[in-house]
Structures are given as structure tokens and as C-alpha cells.
Amino acid sequence: MTVLNRFKSNWKIVNHYWWLENYSNKKSYPICLEIDPANACPLNCRYCCWAKMRGEITSVLPKEKLFDIVEQAKRLRVIKISS
């Protein structure tokens, strides 16, 4: 089994044909988006891979900006947003 077969990539192309058409016209945007609205975590896990990057900075994305990003993603046909 190849790496691509494991994810059934052929089915993804069939299900997202519109993205492929836009890609060929150089108007493609991501299907998935990751947003980290806060640079803070209350857990303080000793094995956390992000702890060093976060440091003491605990900034938070303003609610209005977060909603604006979600609206833009919707217009660009993003189908999944994770955090």
C-alpha cells in the first residue's frame, strides 16, 4: 500500500473536482485551515512541543478578527477549520 492509497487520494480528487478546476486556472485556495486563536494553554504539559515557542507570550486573537477570518474562509470555500 502506498502512502497516497492509504488516504484514498483518488476519492478526494473526485469529491473536490471544483478545487482541481480552480487549481488549473491558478485560482485555488486551501480546503482546510488551522487557526490558533490563543497562544495560551492552561495545561503546562512537560512534553509539550509548543511550550518553548509560546514562552511567556499569551496573546489572544480578537473575536472580531477571528470571525473575519472565518467569513473569508467561507467565501474561499474552505470546508474544514481546526484549532
PyMOL Python script that loads the backbone (N, CA, C, O; Angstrom):
from pymol import cmd

cmd.read_pdbstr("""\
ATOM      1  N   MET A   1       0.853  -1.196   0.000  1.00  0.00           N
ATOM      2  CA  MET A   1       0.000   0.000   0.000  1.00  0.00           C
ATOM      3  C   MET A   1       0.885   1.241   0.000  1.00  0.00           C
ATOM      4  O   MET A   1       1.760   1.391   0.853  1.00  0.00           O
ATOM      5  N   THR A   2       0.654   2.106  -0.942  1.00  0.00           N
ATOM      6  CA  THR A   2       1.432   3.342  -0.987  1.00  0.00           C
ATOM      7  C   THR A   2       0.863   4.340   0.016  1.00  0.00           C
ATOM      8  O   THR A   2      -0.250   4.176   0.516  1.00  0.00           O
ATOM      9  N   VAL A   3       1.635   5.358   0.292  1.00  0.00           N
ATOM     10  CA  VAL A   3       1.193   6.394   1.219  1.00  0.00           C
ATOM     11  C   VAL A   3      -0.075   7.069   0.708  1.00  0.00           C
ATOM     12  O   VAL A   3      -0.988   7.334   1.490  1.00  0.00           O
ATOM     13  N   LEU A   4      -0.145   7.352  -0.594  1.00  0.00           N
ATOM     14  CA  LEU A   4      -1.323   8.015  -1.143  1.00  0.00           C
ATOM     15  C   LEU A   4      -2.555   7.124  -1.090  1.00  0.00           C
ATOM     16  O   LEU A   4      -3.652   7.614  -0.821  1.00  0.00           O
ATOM     17  N   ASN A   5      -2.404   5.840  -1.336  1.00  0.00           N
ATOM     18  CA  ASN A   5      -3.551   4.940  -1.274  1.00  0.00           C
ATOM     19  C   ASN A   5      -4.134   4.866   0.130  1.00  0.00           C
ATOM     20  O   ASN A   5      -5.337   4.673   0.301  1.00  0.00           O
ATOM     21  N   ARG A   6      -3.293   5.015   1.112  1.00  0.00           N
ATOM     22  CA  ARG A   6      -3.766   4.977   2.490  1.00  0.00           C
ATOM     23  C   ARG A   6      -4.795   6.070   2.750  1.00  0.00           C
ATOM     24  O   ARG A   6      -5.707   5.882   3.555  1.00  0.00           O
ATOM     25  N   PHE A   7      -4.657   7.203   2.082  1.00  0.00           N
ATOM     26  CA  PHE A   7      -5.579   8.317   2.278  1.00  0.00           C
ATOM     27  C   PHE A   7      -6.657   8.380   1.192  1.00  0.00           C
ATOM     28  O   PHE A   7      -7.449   9.322   1.160  1.00  0.00           O
ATOM     29  N   LYS A   8      -6.688   7.399   0.321  1.00  0.00           N
ATOM     30  CA  LYS A   8      -7.674   7.343  -0.762  1.00  0.00           C
ATOM     31  C   LYS A   8      -7.702   8.660  -1.536  1.00  0.00           C
ATOM     32  O   LYS A   8      -8.759   9.263  -1.718  1.00  0.00           O
ATOM     33  N   SER A   9      -6.535   9.092  -1.984  1.00  0.00           N
ATOM     34  CA  SER A   9      -6.413  10.396  -2.641  1.00  0.00           C
ATOM     35  C   SER A   9      -7.248  10.498  -3.912  1.00  0.00           C
ATOM     36  O   SER A   9      -7.703  11.587  -4.260  1.00  0.00           O
ATOM     37  N   ASN A  10      -7.456   9.392  -4.608  1.00  0.00           N
ATOM     38  CA  ASN A  10      -8.284   9.457  -5.815  1.00  0.00           C
ATOM     39  C   ASN A  10      -9.706   9.902  -5.476  1.00  0.00           C
ATOM     40  O   ASN A  10     -10.307  10.672  -6.225  1.00  0.00           O
ATOM     41  N   TRP A  11     -10.238   9.434  -4.376  1.00  0.00           N
ATOM     42  CA  TRP A  11     -11.586   9.836  -3.968  1.00  0.00           C
ATOM     43  C   TRP A  11     -11.623  11.304  -3.593  1.00  0.00           C
ATOM     44  O   TRP A  11     -12.623  11.981  -3.832  1.00  0.00           O
ATOM     45  N   LYS A  12     -10.564  11.797  -3.017  1.00  0.00           N
ATOM     46  CA  LYS A  12     -10.521  13.222  -2.668  1.00  0.00           C
ATOM     47  C   LYS A  12     -10.564  14.083  -3.921  1.00  0.00           C
ATOM     48  O   LYS A  12     -11.210  15.130  -3.934  1.00  0.00           O
ATOM     49  N   ILE A  13      -9.890  13.654  -4.957  1.00  0.00           N
ATOM     50  CA  ILE A  13      -9.918  14.411  -6.209  1.00  0.00           C
ATOM     51  C   ILE A  13     -11.325  14.409  -6.788  1.00  0.00           C
ATOM     52  O   ILE A  13     -11.810  15.443  -7.247  1.00  0.00           O
ATOM     53  N   VAL A  14     -11.975  13.265  -6.770  1.00  0.00           N
ATOM     54  CA  VAL A  14     -13.344  13.164  -7.292  1.00  0.00           C
ATOM     55  C   VAL A  14     -14.291  14.043  -6.479  1.00  0.00           C
ATOM     56  O   VAL A  14     -15.132  14.738  -7.049  1.00  0.00           O
ATOM     57  N   ASN A  15     -14.164  14.018  -5.160  1.00  0.00           N
ATOM     58  CA  ASN A  15     -15.068  14.779  -4.295  1.00  0.00           C
ATOM     59  C   ASN A  15     -14.793  16.278  -4.305  1.00  0.00           C
ATOM     60  O   ASN A  15     -15.661  17.074  -3.945  1.00  0.00           O
ATOM     61  N   HIS A  16     -13.598  16.661  -4.713  1.00  0.00           N
ATOM     62  CA  HIS A  16     -13.239  18.078  -4.726  1.00  0.00           C
ATOM     63  C   HIS A  16     -12.838  18.517  -6.135  1.00  0.00           C
ATOM     64  O   HIS A  16     -11.864  19.248  -6.317  1.00  0.00           O
ATOM     65  N   TYR A  17     -13.593  18.065  -7.113  1.00  0.00           N
ATOM     66  CA  TYR A  17     -13.284  18.380  -8.515  1.00  0.00           C
ATOM     67  C   TYR A  17     -13.237  19.890  -8.751  1.00  0.00           C
ATOM     68  O   TYR A  17     -12.434  20.370  -9.551  1.00  0.00           O
ATOM     69  N   TRP A  18     -14.093  20.632  -8.060  1.00  0.00           N
ATOM     70  CA  TRP A  18     -14.125  22.092  -8.226  1.00  0.00           C
ATOM     71  C   TRP A  18     -12.776  22.701  -7.839  1.00  0.00           C
ATOM     72  O   TRP A  18     -12.335  23.673  -8.453  1.00  0.00           O
ATOM     73  N   TRP A  19     -12.116  22.131  -6.816  1.00  0.00           N
ATOM     74  CA  TRP A  19     -10.818  22.649  -6.396  1.00  0.00           C
ATOM     75  C   TRP A  19      -9.793  22.391  -7.490  1.00  0.00           C
ATOM     76  O   TRP A  19      -8.953  23.244  -7.777  1.00  0.00           O
ATOM     77  N   LEU A  20      -9.867  21.219  -8.096  1.00  0.00           N
ATOM     78  CA  LEU A  20      -8.928  20.872  -9.153  1.00  0.00           C
ATOM     79  C   LEU A  20      -9.102  21.793 -10.355  1.00  0.00           C
ATOM     80  O   LEU A  20      -8.120  22.209 -10.970  1.00  0.00           O
ATOM     81  N   GLU A  21     -10.356  22.113 -10.691  1.00  0.00           N
ATOM     82  CA  GLU A  21     -10.607  23.052 -11.789  1.00  0.00           C
ATOM     83  C   GLU A  21     -10.030  24.426 -11.468  1.00  0.00           C
ATOM     84  O   GLU A  21      -9.410  25.052 -12.327  1.00  0.00           O
ATOM     85  N   ASN A  22     -10.227  24.899 -10.246  1.00  0.00           N
ATOM     86  CA  ASN A  22      -9.667  26.189  -9.841  1.00  0.00           C
ATOM     87  C   ASN A  22      -8.148  26.156  -9.827  1.00  0.00           C
ATOM     88  O   ASN A  22      -7.497  27.146 -10.162  1.00  0.00           O
ATOM     89  N   TYR A  23      -7.582  25.014  -9.439  1.00  0.00           N
ATOM     90  CA  TYR A  23      -6.130  24.880  -9.408  1.00  0.00           C
ATOM     91  C   TYR A  23      -5.555  25.036 -10.807  1.00  0.00           C
ATOM     92  O   TYR A  23      -4.538  25.702 -10.995  1.00  0.00           O
ATOM     93  N   SER A  24      -6.203  24.427 -11.783  1.00  0.00           N
ATOM     94  CA  SER A  24      -5.704  24.534 -13.154  1.00  0.00           C
ATOM     95  C   SER A  24      -5.840  25.962 -13.688  1.00  0.00           C
ATOM     96  O   SER A  24      -5.110  26.352 -14.599  1.00  0.00           O
ATOM     97  N   ASN A  25      -6.765  26.740 -13.130  1.00  0.00           N
ATOM     98  CA  ASN A  25      -6.930  28.144 -13.517  1.00  0.00           C
ATOM     99  C   ASN A  25      -6.131  29.083 -12.615  1.00  0.00           C
ATOM    100  O   ASN A  25      -6.248  30.303 -12.727  1.00  0.00           O
ATOM    101  N   LYS A  26      -5.324  28.517 -11.726  1.00  0.00           N
ATOM    102  CA  LYS A  26      -4.494  29.270 -10.779  1.00  0.00           C
ATOM    103  C   LYS A  26      -5.338  30.146  -9.841  1.00  0.00           C
ATOM    104  O   LYS A  26      -4.937  31.253  -9.483  1.00  0.00           O
ATOM    105  N   LYS A  27      -6.513  29.631  -9.449  1.00  0.00           N
ATOM    106  CA  LYS A  27      -7.376  30.332  -8.501  1.00  0.00           C
ATOM    107  C   LYS A  27      -7.690  29.431  -7.313  1.00  0.00           C
ATOM    108  O   LYS A  27      -8.798  29.476  -6.780  1.00  0.00           O
ATOM    109  N   SER A  28      -6.737  28.621  -6.897  1.00  0.00           N
ATOM    110  CA  SER A  28      -7.005  27.656  -5.838  1.00  0.00           C
ATOM    111  C   SER A  28      -6.685  28.228  -4.460  1.00  0.00           C
ATOM    112  O   SER A  28      -5.802  29.071  -4.302  1.00  0.00           O
ATOM    113  N   TYR A  29      -7.416  27.751  -3.488  1.00  0.00           N
ATOM    114  CA  TYR A  29      -7.227  28.121  -2.094  1.00  0.00           C
ATOM    115  C   TYR A  29      -7.251  26.840  -1.269  1.00  0.00           C
ATOM    116  O   TYR A  29      -7.716  25.808  -1.753  1.00  0.00           O
ATOM    117  N   PRO A  30      -6.767  26.886  -0.054  1.00  0.00           N
ATOM    118  CA  PRO A  30      -6.751  25.661   0.747  1.00  0.00           C
ATOM    119  C   PRO A  30      -8.164  25.163   1.054  1.00  0.00           C
ATOM    120  O   PRO A  30      -9.105  25.946   1.179  1.00  0.00           O
ATOM    121  N   ILE A  31      -8.284  23.854   1.170  1.00  0.00           N
ATOM    122  CA  ILE A  31      -9.553  23.247   1.550  1.00  0.00           C
ATOM    123  C   ILE A  31      -9.683  23.257   3.073  1.00  0.00           C
ATOM    124  O   ILE A  31     -10.782  23.420   3.602  1.00  0.00           O
ATOM    125  N   CYS A  32      -8.572  23.085   3.771  1.00  0.00           N
ATOM    126  CA  CYS A  32      -8.561  23.050   5.232  1.00  0.00           C
ATOM    127  C   CYS A  32      -7.741  24.220   5.775  1.00  0.00           C
ATOM    128  O   CYS A  32      -6.789  24.677   5.142  1.00  0.00           O
ATOM    129  N   LEU A  33      -8.123  24.685   6.939  1.00  0.00           N
ATOM    130  CA  LEU A  33      -7.454  25.825   7.567  1.00  0.00           C
ATOM    131  C   LEU A  33      -7.294  25.547   9.056  1.00  0.00           C
ATOM    132  O   LEU A  33      -8.221  25.060   9.704  1.00  0.00           O
ATOM    133  N   GLU A  34      -6.131  25.853   9.592  1.00  0.00           N
ATOM    134  CA  GLU A  34      -5.912  25.721  11.030  1.00  0.00           C
ATOM    135  C   GLU A  34      -5.760  27.117  11.611  1.00  0.00           C
ATOM    136  O   GLU A  34      -4.963  27.923  11.130  1.00  0.00           O
ATOM    137  N   ILE A  35      -6.535  27.389  12.651  1.00  0.00           N
ATOM    138  CA  ILE A  35      -6.483  28.681  13.331  1.00  0.00           C
ATOM    139  C   ILE A  35      -6.163  28.429  14.800  1.00  0.00           C
ATOM    140  O   ILE A  35      -6.808  27.609  15.455  1.00  0.00           O
ATOM    141  N   ASP A  36      -5.183  29.126  15.300  1.00  0.00           N
ATOM    142  CA  ASP A  36      -4.867  29.073  16.728  1.00  0.00           C
ATOM    143  C   ASP A  36      -5.240  30.415  17.327  1.00  0.00           C
ATOM    144  O   ASP A  36      -4.430  31.341  17.304  1.00  0.00           O
ATOM    145  N   PRO A  37      -6.448  30.544  17.863  1.00  0.00           N
ATOM    146  CA  PRO A  37      -6.919  31.843  18.343  1.00  0.00           C
ATOM    147  C   PRO A  37      -6.217  32.346  19.604  1.00  0.00           C
ATOM    148  O   PRO A  37      -6.286  33.533  19.923  1.00  0.00           O
ATOM    149  N   ALA A  38      -5.549  31.457  20.313  1.00  0.00           N
ATOM    150  CA  ALA A  38      -4.858  31.891  21.531  1.00  0.00           C
ATOM    151  C   ALA A  38      -3.490  31.238  21.609  1.00  0.00           C
ATOM    152  O   ALA A  38      -3.315  30.084  21.217  1.00  0.00           O
ATOM    153  N   ASN A  39      -2.544  31.971  22.108  1.00  0.00           N
ATOM    154  CA  ASN A  39      -1.200  31.441  22.311  1.00  0.00           C
ATOM    155  C   ASN A  39      -1.025  31.098  23.782  1.00  0.00           C
ATOM    156  O   ASN A  39       0.041  31.313  24.359  1.00  0.00           O
ATOM    157  N   ALA A  40      -2.066  30.572  24.372  1.00  0.00           N
ATOM    158  CA  ALA A  40      -2.040  30.240  25.793  1.00  0.00           C
ATOM    159  C   ALA A  40      -2.606  28.847  25.990  1.00  0.00           C
ATOM    160  O   ALA A  40      -3.471  28.409  25.233  1.00  0.00           O
ATOM    161  N   CYS A  41      -2.122  28.158  27.000  1.00  0.00           N
ATOM    162  CA  CYS A  41      -2.636  26.834  27.333  1.00  0.00           C
ATOM    163  C   CYS A  41      -2.522  26.655  28.843  1.00  0.00           C
ATOM    164  O   CYS A  41      -1.451  26.879  29.405  1.00  0.00           O
ATOM    165  N   PRO A  42      -3.589  26.261  29.502  1.00  0.00           N
ATOM    166  CA  PRO A  42      -3.551  26.108  30.949  1.00  0.00           C
ATOM    167  C   PRO A  42      -2.955  24.783  31.417  1.00  0.00           C
ATOM    168  O   PRO A  42      -2.780  24.591  32.621  1.00  0.00           O
ATOM    169  N   LEU A  43      -2.640  23.867  30.510  1.00  0.00           N
ATOM    170  CA  LEU A  43      -2.243  22.520  30.920  1.00  0.00           C
ATOM    171  C   LEU A  43      -0.787  22.394  31.354  1.00  0.00           C
ATOM    172  O   LEU A  43      -0.490  21.648  32.286  1.00  0.00           O
ATOM    173  N   ASN A  44       0.125  23.108  30.698  1.00  0.00           N
ATOM    174  CA  ASN A  44       1.544  23.092  31.064  1.00  0.00           C
ATOM    175  C   ASN A  44       2.144  21.680  31.069  1.00  0.00           C
ATOM    176  O   ASN A  44       2.837  21.299  32.012  1.00  0.00           O
ATOM    177  N   CYS A  45       1.871  20.909  30.009  1.00  0.00           N
ATOM    178  CA  CYS A  45       2.398  19.547  29.902  1.00  0.00           C
ATOM    179  C   CYS A  45       3.915  19.592  29.731  1.00  0.00           C
ATOM    180  O   CYS A  45       4.425  20.408  28.964  1.00  0.00           O
ATOM    181  N   ARG A  46       4.626  18.741  30.425  1.00  0.00           N
ATOM    182  CA  ARG A  46       6.087  18.775  30.357  1.00  0.00           C
ATOM    183  C   ARG A  46       6.624  18.266  29.028  1.00  0.00           C
ATOM    184  O   ARG A  46       7.776  18.546  28.696  1.00  0.00           O
ATOM    185  N   TYR A  47       5.836  17.532  28.259  1.00  0.00           N
ATOM    186  CA  TYR A  47       6.252  17.013  26.959  1.00  0.00           C
ATOM    187  C   TYR A  47       5.738  17.853  25.789  1.00  0.00           C
ATOM    188  O   TYR A  47       5.883  17.449  24.635  1.00  0.00           O
ATOM    189  N   CYS A  48       5.145  19.003  26.065  1.00  0.00           N
ATOM    190  CA  CYS A  48       4.537  19.844  25.016  1.00  0.00           C
ATOM    191  C   CYS A  48       5.600  20.336  24.034  1.00  0.00           C
ATOM    192  O   CYS A  48       6.626  20.891  24.425  1.00  0.00           O
ATOM    193  N   CYS A  49       5.324  20.118  22.754  1.00  0.00           N
ATOM    194  CA  CYS A  49       6.276  20.552  21.723  1.00  0.00           C
ATOM    195  C   CYS A  49       6.164  22.055  21.447  1.00  0.00           C
ATOM    196  O   CYS A  49       7.033  22.620  20.783  1.00  0.00           O
ATOM    197  N   TRP A  50       5.118  22.705  21.938  1.00  0.00           N
ATOM    198  CA  TRP A  50       4.911  24.133  21.687  1.00  0.00           C
ATOM    199  C   TRP A  50       5.338  25.022  22.853  1.00  0.00           C
ATOM    200  O   TRP A  50       5.387  26.243  22.702  1.00  0.00           O
ATOM    201  N   ALA A  51       5.642  24.450  23.992  1.00  0.00           N
ATOM    202  CA  ALA A  51       5.947  25.239  25.192  1.00  0.00           C
ATOM    203  C   ALA A  51       7.085  26.230  24.970  1.00  0.00           C
ATOM    204  O   ALA A  51       6.989  27.388  25.376  1.00  0.00           O
ATOM    205  N   LYS A  52       8.148  25.786  24.336  1.00  0.00           N
ATOM    206  CA  LYS A  52       9.296  26.660  24.127  1.00  0.00           C
ATOM    207  C   LYS A  52       8.933  27.814  23.180  1.00  0.00           C
ATOM    208  O   LYS A  52       9.366  28.948  23.380  1.00  0.00           O
ATOM    209  N   MET A  53       8.141  27.514  22.157  1.00  0.00           N
ATOM    210  CA  MET A  53       7.746  28.547  21.208  1.00  0.00           C
ATOM    211  C   MET A  53       6.833  29.580  21.876  1.00  0.00           C
ATOM    212  O   MET A  53       6.966  30.782  21.643  1.00  0.00           O
ATOM    213  N   ARG A  54       5.922  29.105  22.696  1.00  0.00           N
ATOM    214  CA  ARG A  54       4.996  30.030  23.371  1.00  0.00           C
ATOM    215  C   ARG A  54       5.715  30.940  24.347  1.00  0.00           C
ATOM    216  O   ARG A  54       5.464  32.145  24.390  1.00  0.00           O
ATOM    217  N   GLY A  55       6.596  30.367  25.116  1.00  0.00           N
ATOM    218  CA  GLY A  55       7.289  31.147  26.133  1.00  0.00           C
ATOM    219  C   GLY A  55       6.294  31.805  27.072  1.00  0.00           C
ATOM    220  O   GLY A  55       5.360  31.159  27.548  1.00  0.00           O
ATOM    221  N   GLU A  56       6.487  33.057  27.331  1.00  0.00           N
ATOM    222  CA  GLU A  56       5.593  33.798  28.223  1.00  0.00           C
ATOM    223  C   GLU A  56       4.532  34.584  27.456  1.00  0.00           C
ATOM    224  O   GLU A  56       3.701  35.255  28.067  1.00  0.00           O
ATOM    225  N   ILE A  57       4.550  34.509  26.140  1.00  0.00           N
ATOM    226  CA  ILE A  57       3.594  35.257  25.327  1.00  0.00           C
ATOM    227  C   ILE A  57       2.252  34.536  25.342  1.00  0.00           C
ATOM    228  O   ILE A  57       2.164  33.375  24.943  1.00  0.00           O
ATOM    229  N   THR A  58       1.224  35.209  25.794  1.00  0.00           N
ATOM    230  CA  THR A  58      -0.111  34.608  25.868  1.00  0.00           C
ATOM    231  C   THR A  58      -1.119  35.474  25.126  1.00  0.00           C
ATOM    232  O   THR A  58      -2.205  35.749  25.635  1.00  0.00           O
ATOM    233  N   SER A  59      -0.758  35.899  23.927  1.00  0.00           N
ATOM    234  CA  SER A  59      -1.647  36.755  23.146  1.00  0.00           C
ATOM    235  C   SER A  59      -2.876  35.976  22.673  1.00  0.00           C
ATOM    236  O   SER A  59      -2.834  34.756  22.514  1.00  0.00           O
ATOM    237  N   VAL A  60      -3.962  36.705  22.454  1.00  0.00           N
ATOM    238  CA  VAL A  60      -5.224  36.122  22.013  1.00  0.00           C
ATOM    239  C   VAL A  60      -5.714  36.897  20.797  1.00  0.00           C
ATOM    240  O   VAL A  60      -5.674  38.127  20.779  1.00  0.00           O
ATOM    241  N   LEU A  61      -6.175  36.175  19.786  1.00  0.00           N
ATOM    242  CA  LEU A  61      -6.726  36.794  18.589  1.00  0.00           C
ATOM    243  C   LEU A  61      -8.066  37.443  18.942  1.00  0.00           C
ATOM    244  O   LEU A  61      -8.934  36.774  19.504  1.00  0.00           O
ATOM    245  N   PRO A  62      -8.256  38.714  18.632  1.00  0.00           N
ATOM    246  CA  PRO A  62      -9.537  39.372  18.954  1.00  0.00           C
ATOM    247  C   PRO A  62     -10.705  38.659  18.263  1.00  0.00           C
ATOM    248  O   PRO A  62     -10.579  38.183  17.135  1.00  0.00           O
ATOM    249  N   LYS A  63     -11.824  38.597  18.953  1.00  0.00           N
ATOM    250  CA  LYS A  63     -13.007  37.897  18.463  1.00  0.00           C
ATOM    251  C   LYS A  63     -13.426  38.394  17.082  1.00  0.00           C
ATOM    252  O   LYS A  63     -13.773  37.590  16.216  1.00  0.00           O
ATOM    253  N   GLU A  64     -13.397  39.700  16.869  1.00  0.00           N
ATOM    254  CA  GLU A  64     -13.806  40.271  15.586  1.00  0.00           C
ATOM    255  C   GLU A  64     -12.902  39.778  14.450  1.00  0.00           C
ATOM    256  O   GLU A  64     -13.380  39.469  13.359  1.00  0.00           O
ATOM    257  N   LYS A  65     -11.595  39.708  14.715  1.00  0.00           N
ATOM    258  CA  LYS A  65     -10.639  39.246  13.704  1.00  0.00           C
ATOM    259  C   LYS A  65     -10.865  37.767  13.408  1.00  0.00           C
ATOM    260  O   LYS A  65     -10.794  37.349  12.252  1.00  0.00           O
ATOM    261  N   LEU A  66     -11.134  36.979  14.431  1.00  0.00           N
ATOM    262  CA  LEU A  66     -11.407  35.559  14.254  1.00  0.00           C
ATOM    263  C   LEU A  66     -12.632  35.352  13.370  1.00  0.00           C
ATOM    264  O   LEU A  66     -12.604  34.536  12.449  1.00  0.00           O
ATOM    265  N   PHE A  67     -13.702  36.085  13.647  1.00  0.00           N
ATOM    266  CA  PHE A  67     -14.926  35.981  12.840  1.00  0.00           C
ATOM    267  C   PHE A  67     -14.675  36.424  11.399  1.00  0.00           C
ATOM    268  O   PHE A  67     -15.233  35.849  10.465  1.00  0.00           O
ATOM    269  N   ASP A  68     -13.835  37.444  11.219  1.00  0.00           N
ATOM    270  CA  ASP A  68     -13.496  37.916   9.885  1.00  0.00           C
ATOM    271  C   ASP A  68     -12.743  36.833   9.107  1.00  0.00           C
ATOM    272  O   ASP A  68     -13.014  36.615   7.926  1.00  0.00           O
ATOM    273  N   ILE A  69     -11.815  36.169   9.756  1.00  0.00           N
ATOM    274  CA  ILE A  69     -11.056  35.092   9.121  1.00  0.00           C
ATOM    275  C   ILE A  69     -11.991  33.954   8.715  1.00  0.00           C
ATOM    276  O   ILE A  69     -11.861  33.404   7.621  1.00  0.00           O
ATOM    277  N   VAL A  70     -12.924  33.603   9.582  1.00  0.00           N
ATOM    278  CA  VAL A  70     -13.880  32.534   9.282  1.00  0.00           C
ATOM    279  C   VAL A  70     -14.754  32.917   8.092  1.00  0.00           C
ATOM    280  O   VAL A  70     -15.018  32.083   7.226  1.00  0.00           O
ATOM    281  N   GLU A  71     -15.202  34.160   8.039  1.00  0.00           N
ATOM    282  CA  GLU A  71     -16.013  34.625   6.903  1.00  0.00           C
ATOM    283  C   GLU A  71     -15.224  34.571   5.594  1.00  0.00           C
ATOM    284  O   GLU A  71     -15.751  34.152   4.563  1.00  0.00           O
ATOM    285  N   GLN A  72     -13.967  34.994   5.640  1.00  0.00           N
ATOM    286  CA  GLN A  72     -13.124  34.933   4.444  1.00  0.00           C
ATOM    287  C   GLN A  72     -12.922  33.491   3.999  1.00  0.00           C
ATOM    288  O   GLN A  72     -12.965  33.189   2.806  1.00  0.00           O
ATOM    289  N   ALA A  73     -12.704  32.607   4.959  1.00  0.00           N
ATOM    290  CA  ALA A  73     -12.519  31.190   4.637  1.00  0.00           C
ATOM    291  C   ALA A  73     -13.777  30.626   3.981  1.00  0.00           C
ATOM    292  O   ALA A  73     -13.693  29.831   3.045  1.00  0.00           O
ATOM    293  N   LYS A  74     -14.931  31.035   4.472  1.00  0.00           N
ATOM    294  CA  LYS A  74     -16.203  30.582   3.900  1.00  0.00           C
ATOM    295  C   LYS A  74     -16.324  31.027   2.440  1.00  0.00           C
ATOM    296  O   LYS A  74     -16.738  30.247   1.582  1.00  0.00           O
ATOM    297  N   ARG A  75     -15.961  32.275   2.165  1.00  0.00           N
ATOM    298  CA  ARG A  75     -16.027  32.780   0.792  1.00  0.00           C
ATOM    299  C   ARG A  75     -15.052  32.045  -0.132  1.00  0.00           C
ATOM    300  O   ARG A  75     -15.310  31.905  -1.327  1.00  0.00           O
ATOM    301  N   LEU A  76     -13.935  31.580   0.427  1.00  0.00           N
ATOM    302  CA  LEU A  76     -12.935  30.859  -0.363  1.00  0.00           C
ATOM    303  C   LEU A  76     -13.238  29.366  -0.461  1.00  0.00           C
ATOM    304  O   LEU A  76     -12.459  28.609  -1.040  1.00  0.00           O
ATOM    305  N   ARG A  77     -14.368  28.943   0.104  1.00  0.00           N
ATOM    306  CA  ARG A  77     -14.837  27.562   0.081  1.00  0.00           C
ATOM    307  C   ARG A  77     -13.982  26.613   0.895  1.00  0.00           C
ATOM    308  O   ARG A  77     -13.858  25.440   0.545  1.00  0.00           O
ATOM    309  N   VAL A  78     -13.387  27.104   1.983  1.00  0.00           N
ATOM    310  CA  VAL A  78     -12.696  26.238   2.925  1.00  0.00           C
ATOM    311  C   VAL A  78     -13.764  25.369   3.572  1.00  0.00           C
ATOM    312  O   VAL A  78     -14.799  25.879   4.000  1.00  0.00           O
ATOM    313  N   ILE A  79     -13.522  24.053   3.648  1.00  0.00           N
ATOM    314  CA  ILE A  79     -14.549  23.169   4.171  1.00  0.00           C
ATOM    315  C   ILE A  79     -14.244  22.635   5.560  1.00  0.00           C
ATOM    316  O   ILE A  79     -15.085  21.968   6.162  1.00  0.00           O
ATOM    317  N   LYS A  80     -13.050  22.917   6.080  1.00  0.00           N
ATOM    318  CA  LYS A  80     -12.719  22.452   7.427  1.00  0.00           C
ATOM    319  C   LYS A  80     -11.829  23.477   8.105  1.00  0.00           C
ATOM    320  O   LYS A  80     -10.852  23.952   7.526  1.00  0.00           O
ATOM    321  N   ILE A  81     -12.178  23.811   9.330  1.00  0.00           N
ATOM    322  CA  ILE A  81     -11.357  24.693  10.147  1.00  0.00           C
ATOM    323  C   ILE A  81     -11.081  23.960  11.455  1.00  0.00           C
ATOM    324  O   ILE A  81     -12.005  23.498  12.123  1.00  0.00           O
ATOM    325  N   SER A  82      -9.820  23.859  11.810  1.00  0.00           N
ATOM    326  CA  SER A  82      -9.446  23.216  13.072  1.00  0.00           C
ATOM    327  C   SER A  82      -8.586  24.164  13.880  1.00  0.00           C
ATOM    328  O   SER A  82      -8.072  25.158  13.368  1.00  0.00           O
ATOM    329  N   SER A  83      -8.442  23.839  15.145  1.00  0.00           N
ATOM    330  CA  SER A  83      -7.592  24.674  16.007  1.00  0.00           C
ATOM    331  C   SER A  83      -6.647  23.815  16.807  1.00  0.00           C
ATOM    332  O   SER A  83      -5.852  24.336  17.590  1.00  0.00           O
TER     333      SER A  83
END
""", "prot")
cmd.dss("prot")
cmd.show_as("cartoon", "prot")
cmd.util.cbc("prot")
cmd.orient("prot")
